[in-house]
Amino acid sequence: MAQNTKLYEEVNRLNITIKDVAKAANVSVATVSRVLNKKTNVSDEAVQAVNRAVEELGYSPNFLGRDLRKSETKRILAIIASTEHSFYSEVLRGMQEAAYAKGYDVLIATTRDDPEHEMHLLNMLFSKAVDGAVLLAPKLDAEQISDLAKRYHLAMCLERLEGCKVLCVTIDNEIAGYDATKLLIGKGRKRIGLITTEVRSQSSIDRENGYRRALEEAGIPYDESIVYYGTYDNDSGYAGCEEFMSLENKPDAIFAISDTIAIGAMTYAIRNGIKVGEELLVFGFDNIAYSHMFIPRLSTVEQPCYLQGKTVVEKLISNIKAEEPDMGLYKLPHSLILRESTGDK
């Protein structure tokens, strides 16, 4: 709660305008401007009053005055978690090409999975250094983002947040998880392990829900002993598969919520003489470049990454120019890519 208060205090501070300073100092806006720009034709009394008001209000002048006079910067900020996830590259390419076609540029920044740093980066939006921002892996909660979207041009891409009122472009992760699990069931597998993450992102939760729904529809009991919670990295997939294979009743298939996790699981299986694609089927998610380079090649859910990036920027730019912004949730179609890890060629 204390962290949320701090974040909102920062937003409120950035909403202080030069008019607020002028009112607090009991001088004109022109006088405030002269003081801030170190002009000499201002009385000492006025300088002291303005400086005192600036300090008390926590006023920070917008640093791109030229852009403010034009009321636009033609820049959009894309905020991602890190540069380690390769599927971001196609999303960003879609964003950049759509922006360029409309006369805009895209600036890219990373949060390091830190909500305070995400808010720090959003200062560029609050101070009007950019016209809009897209969150690709939001760390703020739904209430905070919904509140910010009322005042600023904000959008989300790839991830959604339950109950968040903001423009969002993604896929239906619940149906994607369902489709992947149903395919494994259709291949006669009845004991399907799930490797997911401790970080409760909405996409992870949705994919897990799809997995559970597919099992339920097939009459297969949900078994917590073959659900492994880890991280998004390769080692987590390796550890998850190792734990599964130590069980007396081992899984005959694994659905992993990311390709990196799935490749880690396959690595353990191969090193321990388990035939992937025969004894053990493995299904990943995202269709990263390495998924079709690894042997056996990985079956996976493919997201329309380029199209998601392109769509979110086009809609965000429309919002920037519109009187009534579009706060819709757009779910683009996914597809299943079948390869050797599920016994396909």
PAGUMI-154502 format. One record per residue: residue in three letters; x, y, z of N, C-alpha, C in turn. Coordinates in steps of 0.1 Angstrom, whole numbers, padded with zeros to 4 digits, always signed. Example, Ala and Ser with C-alpha at 12.3 -4.5 7.8 and 13.67 -1.06 7.14 Angstrom:
<atoms>
Ala+0132-0057+0078+0123-0045+0078+0132-0033+0078 Ser+0128-0022+0071+0137-0011+0071+0129+0000+0079 
</atoms>
This chain:
<atoms>
Met+0008-0012+0000+0000+0000+0000+0009+0013+0000 Ala+0020+0012+0008+0029+0023+0009+0035+0026-0005 Gln+0038+0015-0012+0044+0016-0025+0034+0023-0035 Asn+0022+0019-0035+0012+0025-0043+0010+0040-0040 Thr+0010+0043-0027+0009+0058-0024+0020+0066-0030 Lys+0032+0060-0029+0044+0067-0034+0043+0069-0049 Leu+0038+0059-0056+0037+0060-0071+0026+0070-0074 Tyr+0015+0071-0067+0005+0081-0070+0010+0095-0067 Glu+0017+0096-0056+0023+0109-0053+0032+0115-0064 Glu+0039+0105-0070+0048+0109-0081+0039+0114-0093 Val+0028+0107-0096+0020+0112-0107+0014+0125-0104 Asn+0009+0127-0092+0003+0140-0088+0013+0151-0089 Arg+0025+0148-0085+0036+0159-0086+0038+0163-0100 Leu+0038+0153-0110+0040+0156-0124+0028+0164-0130 Asn+0017+0164-0123+0005+0171-0128+0004+0185-0124 Ile+0014+0190-0116+0015+0204-0112+0019+0212-0124 Thr+0012+0223-0127+0015+0231-0138+0021+0244-0134 Ile+0026+0251-0144+0031+0265-0142+0020+0274-0136 Lys+0008+0272-0140-0003+0280-0135-0005+0278-0120 Asp-0003+0265-0115-0004+0262-0101+0007+0270-0093 Val+0019+0270-0099+0030+0277-0093+0027+0292-0092 Ala+0022+0298-0103+0019+0312-0103+0009+0316-0093 Lys-0001+0307-0091-0012+0310-0081-0006+0309-0067 Ala+0002+0299-0065+0008+0297-0051+0017+0309-0048 Ala+0025+0314-0058+0034+0325-0056+0028+0339-0057 Asn+0015+0339-0061+0007+0351-0062+0014+0361-0072 Val+0019+0355-0084+0025+0362-0095+0019+0357-0108 Ser+0022+0364-0119+0017+0359-0132+0025+0347-0137 Val+0019+0341-0147+0026+0329-0153+0038+0334-0160 Ala+0038+0346-0166+0049+0352-0173+0061+0354-0163 Thr+0058+0358-0151+0068+0360-0141+0074+0347-0137 Val+0066+0337-0135+0071+0323-0132+0081+0319-0143 Ser+0077+0321-0155+0085+0317-0167+0098+0324-0167 Arg+0098+0337-0164+0110+0345-0163+0120+0340-0152 Val+0114+0336-0141+0122+0331-0130+0129+0318-0133 Leu+0120+0309-0139+0125+0296-0142+0136+0296-0153 Asn+0135+0306-0162+0145+0308-0173+0156+0317-0169 Lys+0157+0321-0156+0168+0329-0151+0169+0343-0157 Lys+0158+0349-0160+0158+0362-0166+0161+0372-0155 Thr+0167+0383-0158+0171+0393-0148+0161+0404-0145 Asn+0151+0405-0153+0141+0416-0151+0129+0411-0142 Val+0133+0405-0130+0123+0401-0120+0128+0405-0106 Ser+0119+0410-0098+0123+0414-0085+0128+0402-0076 Asp+0136+0406-0066+0141+0395-0057+0129+0389-0049 Glu+0119+0397-0046+0108+0392-0039+0100+0382-0047 Ala+0098+0385-0060+0091+0375-0069+0099+0362-0071 Val+0113+0364-0072+0121+0352-0074+0120+0343-0061 Gln+0120+0349-0050+0119+0341-0037+0105+0334-0037 Ala+0095+0341-0040+0081+0336-0040+0079+0324-0049 Val+0085+0326-0061+0084+0315-0071+0092+0303-0067 Asn+0104+0305-0063+0112+0294-0059+0106+0286-0047 Arg+0100+0294-0038+0094+0287-0026+0082+0279-0031 Ala+0074+0284-0040+0062+0277-0045+0066+0264-0053 Val+0077+0266-0061+0082+0254-0068+0086+0243-0059 Glu+0093+0247-0048+0098+0237-0038+0086+0230-0031 Glu+0077+0238-0026+0066+0233-0019+0057+0224-0027 Leu+0055+0228-0040+0046+0220-0048+0053+0208-0055 Gly+0066+0208-0054+0074+0198-0061+0073+0199-0076 Tyr+0072+0212-0081+0070+0214-0096+0082+0210-0103 Ser+0081+0203-0115+0092+0200-0124+0087+0204-0138 Pro+0094+0214-0143+0090+0218-0157+0092+0208-0167 Asn+0082+0207-0177+0084+0198-0188+0096+0201-0196 Phe+0104+0191-0199+0117+0195-0205+0118+0196-0220 Leu+0106+0194-0226+0106+0195-0241+0096+0207-0245 Gly+0100+0219-0242+0091+0230-0244+0087+0232-0259 Arg+0096+0229-0268+0093+0230-0282+0081+0220-0286 Asp+0082+0208-0281+0072+0198-0283+0059+0202-0277 Leu+0060+0208-0265+0048+0212-0258+0040+0223-0266 Arg+0048+0232-0272+0041+0243-0279+0034+0237-0292 Lys+0040+0226-0297+0033+0219-0308+0022+0210-0303 Ser+0021+0208-0290+0012+0199-0284+0013+0184-0288 Glu+0024+0181-0294+0027+0167-0298+0042+0165-0300 Thr+0046+0152-0298+0060+0149-0299+0063+0139-0311 Lys+0052+0133-0315+0053+0122-0325+0061+0111-0320 Arg+0061+0108-0307+0069+0097-0302+0059+0089-0293 Ile+0062+0076-0293+0054+0066-0285+0065+0058-0277 Leu+0062+0056-0264+0071+0049-0256+0066+0034-0255 Ala+0075+0025-0257+0072+0010-0255+0080+0006-0243 Ile+0073+0001-0233+0080-0004-0221+0079-0019-0220 Ile+0090-0026-0220+0091-0040-0219+0098-0044-0206 Ala+0096-0057-0203+0102-0062-0190+0117-0063-0192 Ser+0122-0068-0203+0137-0070-0205+0139-0072-0220 Thr+0151-0073-0224+0154-0076-0238+0158-0091-0240 Glu+0155-0099-0229+0159-0113-0230+0148-0121-0237 His+0136-0116-0239+0125-0124-0245+0125-0121-0260 Ser+0129-0131-0268+0131-0129-0282+0118-0125-0290 Phe+0106-0130-0284+0094-0127-0292+0091-0112-0291 Tyr+0097-0104-0282+0095-0090-0282+0099-0083-0295 Ser+0109-0089-0301+0115-0083-0313+0105-0081-0324 Glu+0097-0091-0327+0087-0090-0337+0076-0081-0333 Val+0072-0080-0321+0062-0071-0316+0067-0057-0318 Leu+0079-0054-0314+0085-0041-0315+0086-0037-0330 Arg+0090-0047-0339+0091-0044-0353+0077-0039-0358 Gly+0066-0046-0354+0053-0042-0358+0049-0028-0353 Met+0053-0025-0341+0050-0012-0335+0058-0001-0343 Gln+0071-0004-0346+0079+0006-0352+0074+0009-0367 Glu+0071-0001-0374+0067+0000-0388+0053+0008-0389 Ala+0044+0004-0379+0031+0011-0379+0033+0026-0375 Ala+0042+0028-0366+0044+0042-0361+0050+0050-0372 Tyr+0060+0044-0379+0067+0052-0390+0057+0056-0401 Ala+0048+0046-0404+0038+0049-0414+0029+0061-0411 Lys+0028+0064-0398+0020+0075-0393+0028+0087-0389 Gly+0041+0087-0392+0050+0098-0389+0054+0098-0374 Tyr+0054+0087-0367+0058+0086-0353+0071+0078-0352 Asp+0077+0079-0341+0089+0071-0337+0085+0063-0324 Val+0092+0052-0322+0090+0044-0310+0102+0044-0302 Leu+0101+0048-0289+0112+0047-0280+0110+0034-0271 Ile+0121+0027-0268+0120+0014-0261+0128+0015-0248 Ala+0121+0011-0237+0127+0011-0224+0123-0002-0216 Thr+0132-0006-0207+0129-0018-0199+0126-0015-0185 Thr+0118-0023-0178+0114-0021-0164+0122-0028-0154 Arg+0129-0039-0159+0136-0048-0150+0126-0054-0140 Asp+0114-0056-0144+0103-0062-0136+0101-0055-0123 Asp+0103-0042-0123+0101-0033-0112+0090-0023-0114 Pro+0079-0023-0106+0068-0014-0108+0072+0001-0106 Glu+0081+0003-0096+0086+0017-0094+0094+0022-0106 His+0102+0013-0112+0109+0017-0124+0099+0019-0136 Glu+0089+0011-0137+0079+0013-0147+0072+0027-0146 Met+0069+0031-0133+0063+0044-0131+0073+0055-0134 His+0086+0053-0131+0097+0062-0135+0097+0064-0150 Leu+0096+0053-0157+0096+0055-0172+0084+0062-0177 Leu+0073+0060-0170+0061+0067-0175+0061+0082-0172 Asn+0071+0086-0165+0073+0101-0164+0074+0107-0177 Met+0080+0100-0187+0081+0105-0201+0067+0108-0206 Leu+0057+0101-0203+0043+0103-0207+0037+0114-0199 Phe+0039+0114-0186+0033+0124-0177+0038+0138-0181 Ser+0051+0139-0184+0058+0152-0187+0056+0156-0201 Lys+0049+0148-0209+0046+0150-0223+0059+0150-0232 Ala+0068+0142-0228+0080+0139-0236+0077+0129-0247 Val+0066+0122-0245+0060+0113-0255+0045+0115-0256 Asp+0039+0111-0267+0024+0113-0268+0016+0101-0262 Gly+0022+0090-0262+0015+0078-0257+0025+0067-0253 Ala+0020+0057-0245+0029+0046-0241+0022+0033-0242 Val+0030+0023-0245+0025+0009-0246+0032+0000-0235 Leu+0025-0006-0227+0030-0015-0217+0030-0029-0222 Leu+0041-0036-0224+0041-0049-0230+0042-0060-0219 Ala+0046-0056-0207+0046-0065-0195+0043-0057-0183 Pro+0031-0052-0181+0028-0043-0170+0031-0048-0156 Lys+0037-0039-0148+0040-0043-0134+0030-0035-0125 Leu+0025-0025-0129+0015-0018-0121+0002-0026-0121 Asp-0007-0024-0112-0019-0032-0111-0030-0026-0120 Ala-0041-0033-0121-0052-0029-0130-0058-0016-0126 Glu-0060-0013-0113-0066-0001-0108-0057+0011-0112 Gln-0044+0010-0110-0035+0021-0113-0035+0024-0128 Ile-0034+0013-0136-0033+0015-0151-0046+0021-0156 Ser-0058+0017-0150-0071+0022-0154-0072+0037-0151 Asp-0066+0041-0139-0067+0055-0135-0058+0063-0144 Leu-0046+0058-0147-0037+0066-0156-0043+0067-0170 Ala-0050+0057-0175-0056+0057-0188-0066+0067-0190 Lys-0072+0072-0179-0082+0083-0179-0076+0096-0183 Arg-0063+0097-0180-0056+0110-0181-0045+0110-0192 Tyr-0041+0099-0196-0030+0098-0206-0033+0087-0217 His-0026+0088-0228-0028+0079-0239-0019+0067-0236 Leu-0026+0056-0231-0019+0044-0226-0025+0032-0232 Ala-0017+0022-0235-0022+0009-0240-0014-0003-0235 Met-0019-0015-0236-0012-0027-0233-0012-0036-0245 Cys-0001-0044-0245+0001-0053-0256+0007-0066-0251 Leu+0002-0077-0256+0006-0091-0252-0001-0095-0239 Glu+0001-0087-0228-0006-0090-0216-0018-0083-0214 Arg-0028-0089-0207-0040-0081-0203-0040-0082-0187 Leu-0048-0074-0181-0051-0074-0167-0066-0075-0165 Glu-0070-0084-0157-0084-0086-0154-0090-0073-0148 Gly-0101-0068-0154-0107-0056-0149-0101-0043-0152 Cys-0090-0043-0161-0083-0031-0164-0090-0024-0176 Lys-0093-0011-0174-0100-0004-0185-0090+0004-0193 Val-0084-0002-0202-0074+0004-0211-0074-0003-0224 Leu-0070+0004-0235-0068-0003-0248-0058-0014-0246 Cys-0062-0026-0251-0053-0038-0250-0054-0046-0262 Val-0043-0051-0268-0042-0060-0279-0034-0072-0274 Thr-0040-0084-0276-0033-0096-0271-0039-0108-0279 Ile-0038-0120-0273-0044-0132-0279-0053-0137-0267 Asp-0061-0147-0270-0069-0154-0260-0060-0165-0254 Asn-0053-0162-0243-0043-0172-0238-0050-0184-0232 Glu-0063-0182-0227-0070-0193-0221-0073-0203-0232 Ile-0078-0198-0243-0081-0208-0254-0068-0214-0260 Ala-0058-0206-0260-0045-0212-0265-0040-0223-0256 Gly-0041-0221-0243-0037-0232-0234-0046-0244-0235 Tyr-0059-0241-0237-0068-0252-0240-0065-0260-0252 Asp-0062-0253-0263-0060-0259-0276-0047-0268-0275 Ala-0037-0263-0269-0024-0271-0268-0026-0283-0260 Thr-0033-0282-0248-0036-0294-0240-0045-0304-0247 Lys-0055-0298-0254-0065-0307-0261-0058-0315-0271 Leu-0048-0309-0278-0040-0316-0288-0033-0328-0282 Leu-0027-0325-0271-0019-0336-0264-0029-0348-0260 Ile-0041-0344-0255-0051-0354-0251-0055-0362-0264 Gly-0056-0355-0275-0060-0361-0287-0050-0371-0292 Lys-0038-0370-0288-0028-0380-0291-0027-0391-0281 Gly-0037-0392-0273-0038-0403-0264-0032-0402-0250 Arg-0027-0389-0247-0020-0387-0235-0030-0384-0224 Lys-0029-0390-0212-0038-0388-0202-0032-0383-0189 Arg-0019-0382-0189-0012-0377-0177-0003-0366-0182 Ile-0008-0354-0182-0001-0342-0188+0003-0333-0177 Gly+0016-0331-0176+0022-0322-0167+0021-0308-0172 Leu+0021-0298-0162+0021-0284-0166+0033-0277-0159 Ile+0041-0270-0166+0052-0262-0160+0049-0248-0163 Thr+0046-0241-0152+0042-0227-0152+0051-0218-0143 Thr+0046-0206-0140+0055-0197-0132+0049-0193-0119 Glu+0058-0190-0110+0054-0184-0097+0048-0170-0098 Val+0054-0163-0108+0049-0149-0111+0036-0151-0117 Arg+0026-0144-0111+0012-0146-0115+0008-0136-0125 Ser+0014-0136-0137+0010-0128-0148-0003-0133-0153 Gln-0012-0124-0159-0025-0128-0164-0023-0139-0175 Ser-0013-0137-0183-0012-0147-0194-0009-0161-0189 Ser-0001-0162-0178+0002-0175-0172-0011-0181-0166 Ile-0018-0173-0159-0030-0177-0153-0040-0182-0163 Asp-0042-0174-0174-0051-0178-0185-0047-0191-0192 Arg-0034-0193-0194-0029-0206-0200-0031-0217-0191 Glu-0029-0215-0178-0032-0226-0168-0047-0230-0168 Asn-0056-0219-0169-0070-0222-0169-0074-0230-0181 Gly-0068-0227-0193-0071-0234-0205-0067-0249-0203 Tyr-0055-0251-0197-0050-0265-0195-0060-0272-0186 Arg-0065-0266-0175-0074-0273-0166-0088-0275-0173 Arg-0092-0266-0181-0105-0268-0188-0104-0280-0198 Ala-0093-0281-0205-0092-0292-0214-0092-0306-0207 Leu-0085-0306-0196-0085-0318-0188-0099-0322-0183 Glu-0106-0312-0178-0119-0314-0173-0129-0319-0183 Glu-0128-0313-0195-0137-0317-0206-0134-0332-0210 Ala-0121-0336-0209-0117-0350-0213-0119-0360-0201 Gly-0124-0355-0190-0126-0364-0178-0113-0368-0172 Ile-0103-0360-0173-0090-0363-0167-0088-0355-0154 Pro-0086-0361-0143-0085-0354-0130-0073-0344-0130 Tyr-0075-0333-0125-0064-0323-0123-0055-0328-0111 Asp-0042-0329-0113-0033-0335-0103-0022-0325-0100 Glu-0023-0319-0088-0013-0309-0084+0001-0314-0084 Ser+0003-0327-0083+0017-0333-0082+0024-0332-0095 Ile+0017-0329-0106+0024-0327-0119+0022-0313-0125 Val+0021-0304-0115+0021-0289-0119+0033-0283-0111 Tyr+0042-0278-0119+0054-0272-0114+0055-0257-0116 Tyr+0057-0250-0105+0058-0235-0105+0072-0231-0104 Gly+0077-0224-0114+0091-0219-0114+0092-0205-0120 Thr+0102-0203-0128+0104-0191-0135+0103-0193-0150 Tyr+0106-0182-0158+0104-0183-0172+0117-0188-0179 Asp+0127-0192-0171+0140-0196-0178+0141-0211-0181 Asn+0151-0214-0188+0154-0228-0192+0156-0237-0180 Asp+0163-0232-0170+0166-0241-0158+0153-0245-0151 Ser+0143-0237-0151+0130-0240-0145+0124-0252-0152 Gly+0124-0252-0165+0119-0263-0173+0126-0276-0170 Tyr+0139-0275-0169+0148-0286-0166+0144-0292-0152 Ala+0143-0283-0142+0140-0287-0129+0126-0293-0128 Gly+0116-0287-0135+0103-0292-0135+0102-0306-0141 Cys+0109-0309-0152+0108-0322-0158+0115-0332-0149 Glu+0126-0328-0143+0133-0337-0133+0124-0341-0122 Glu+0117-0331-0117+0107-0335-0106+0096-0344-0111 Phe+0091-0342-0122+0081-0351-0128+0086-0365-0129 Met+0098-0366-0135+0103-0379-0138+0108-0387-0125 Ser+0108-0380-0114+0111-0387-0101+0099-0394-0095 Leu+0087-0391-0101+0074-0396-0096+0073-0410-0100 Glu+0065-0418-0092+0063-0432-0096+0053-0432-0108 Asn+0043-0423-0108+0034-0422-0119+0038-0410-0128 Lys+0047-0412-0137+0053-0401-0145+0043-0396-0155 Pro+0044-0383-0159+0036-0378-0170+0041-0384-0183 Asp+0031-0384-0193+0035-0389-0206+0035-0377-0216 Ala+0032-0365-0211+0033-0353-0219+0034-0341-0209 Ile+0040-0330-0215+0042-0317-0207+0037-0306-0216 Phe+0029-0297-0210+0026-0284-0216+0033-0274-0207 Ala+0042-0266-0214+0050-0255-0207+0044-0242-0212 Ile+0043-0232-0204+0037-0219-0208+0047-0210-0215 Ser+0059-0215-0218+0068-0207-0227+0078-0217-0233 Asp+0083-0213-0245+0092-0222-0252+0105-0224-0244 Thr+0110-0214-0238+0122-0215-0230+0121-0225-0220 Ile+0109-0225-0213+0107-0236-0202+0106-0249-0209 Ala+0099-0250-0220+0097-0263-0227+0111-0269-0232 Ile+0119-0260-0237+0133-0265-0241+0141-0270-0230 Gly+0140-0264-0218+0146-0269-0206+0141-0282-0202 Ala+0128-0284-0203+0122-0298-0200+0127-0308-0210 Met+0128-0305-0223+0133-0314-0233+0148-0318-0230 Thr+0155-0308-0226+0169-0310-0223+0171-0320-0213 Tyr+0163-0319-0202+0164-0330-0191+0161-0343-0197 Ala+0150-0344-0204+0145-0357-0209+0155-0363-0218 Ile+0161-0356-0227+0171-0361-0237+0183-0366-0229 Arg+0188-0358-0220+0200-0362-0212+0198-0375-0204 Asn+0185-0378-0201+0182-0390-0193+0176-0401-0201 Gly+0178-0401-0214+0174-0412-0223+0159-0413-0225 Ile+0152-0402-0223+0137-0403-0225+0135-0398-0239 Lys+0128-0405-0247+0125-0402-0261+0114-0391-0262 Val+0118-0379-0265+0108-0368-0267+0101-0370-0281 Gly+0088-0369-0281+0080-0371-0293+0075-0385-0293 Glu+0080-0394-0284+0075-0408-0283+0070-0411-0269 Glu+0080-0413-0260+0077-0416-0246+0071-0403-0239 Leu+0076-0392-0243+0072-0379-0237+0069-0369-0248 Leu+0057-0364-0248+0054-0353-0257+0055-0339-0250 Val+0060-0329-0257+0063-0316-0251+0057-0305-0260 Phe+0049-0296-0254+0043-0285-0261+0047-0272-0254 Gly+0052-0262-0262+0056-0249-0257+0047-0238-0261 Phe+0052-0226-0259+0043-0214-0262+0052-0203-0266 Asp+0049-0196-0277+0055-0184-0282+0062-0186-0296 Asn+0066-0198-0299+0073-0200-0312+0085-0191-0314 Ile+0094-0191-0304+0106-0183-0305+0115-0190-0315 Ala+0125-0182-0320+0134-0187-0331+0140-0201-0328 Tyr+0144-0202-0315+0151-0214-0311+0143-0227-0311 Ser+0129-0225-0311+0120-0236-0310+0121-0245-0322 His+0125-0240-0334+0126-0248-0345+0141-0251-0349 Met+0150-0247-0340+0164-0250-0342+0168-0262-0332 Phe+0161-0263-0321+0164-0273-0311+0160-0287-0317 Ile+0167-0297-0314+0164-0311-0319+0161-0320-0307 Pro+0148-0325-0307+0138-0324-0317+0131-0310-0317 Arg+0127-0306-0328+0120-0293-0329+0107-0293-0321 Leu+0105-0281-0315+0094-0280-0305+0081-0276-0311 Ser+0071-0283-0308+0057-0279-0311+0053-0268-0301 Thr+0045-0258-0306+0043-0246-0298+0031-0238-0303 Val+0026-0229-0294+0016-0220-0298+0023-0207-0304 Glu+0019-0203-0315+0024-0191-0322+0015-0179-0320 Gln+0021-0169-0314+0013-0156-0313+0016-0148-0325 Pro+0006-0140-0330+0009-0131-0341+0016-0118-0336 Cys+0029-0120-0333+0036-0109-0326+0036-0096-0334 Tyr+0040-0097-0346+0041-0085-0355+0028-0078-0356 Leu+0017-0086-0358+0004-0080-0359-0001-0073-0346 Gln+0002-0079-0335-0001-0073-0322+0005-0060-0320 Gly+0018-0059-0324+0025-0046-0322+0020-0036-0332 Lys+0017-0040-0344+0012-0031-0354-0002-0026-0350 Thr-0010-0035-0346-0024-0031-0342-0025-0022-0330 Val-0017-0024-0320-0017-0016-0308-0013-0002-0311 Val-0003+0000-0319+0002+0013-0323-0008+0021-0331 Glu-0014+0014-0341-0024+0020-0349-0036+0025-0341 Lys-0040+0017-0332-0052+0020-0323-0048+0031-0313 Leu-0036+0031-0308-0031+0041-0299-0030+0055-0306 Ile-0025+0055-0318-0024+0068-0325-0038+0073-0328 Ser-0047+0064-0331-0061+0068-0333-0067+0075-0321 Asn-0063+0069-0309-0068+0074-0296-0062+0088-0294 Ile-0050+0090-0298-0043+0103-0296-0050+0114-0303 Lys-0056+0110-0315-0063+0120-0323-0078+0121-0321 Ala-0083+0111-0313-0098+0110-0311-0102+0118-0299 Glu-0115+0122-0299-0121+0128-0288-0126+0118-0277 Glu-0130+0106-0282-0135+0095-0273-0125+0084-0276 Pro-0116+0081-0266-0106+0070-0268-0113+0056-0268 Asp-0107+0047-0275-0111+0033-0276-0104+0026-0264 Met-0112+0020-0255-0106+0013-0244-0109-0002-0246 Gly-0110-0007-0258-0114-0021-0261-0103-0031-0258 Leu-0107-0043-0257-0098-0055-0256-0099-0063-0269 Tyr-0088-0063-0276-0087-0070-0289-0079-0083-0288 Lys-0085-0094-0291-0078-0107-0290-0076-0112-0304 Leu-0063-0112-0308-0060-0117-0322-0058-0132-0322 Pro-0060-0138-0334-0059-0153-0334-0045-0159-0333 His-0044-0170-0325-0031-0177-0324-0032-0189-0333 Ser-0021-0197-0334-0021-0209-0342-0012-0219-0335 Leu-0014-0232-0338-0006-0243-0332+0004-0247-0343 Ile+0017-0247-0339+0028-0252-0348+0032-0266-0343 Leu+0030-0276-0352+0033-0290-0347+0046-0294-0353 Arg+0055-0300-0345+0068-0304-0348+0071-0318-0341 Glu+0084-0321-0341+0088-0335-0337+0085-0337-0322 Ser+0085-0327-0313+0083-0329-0299+0070-0335-0295 Thr+0060-0334-0305+0047-0340-0302+0045-0352-0312 Gly+0056-0357-0318+0055-0368-0327+0050-0364-0341 Asp+0051-0351-0344+0047-0346-0358+0060-0343-0365 Lys+0058-0342-0378+0070-0340-0387+0069-0326-0394 
</atoms>
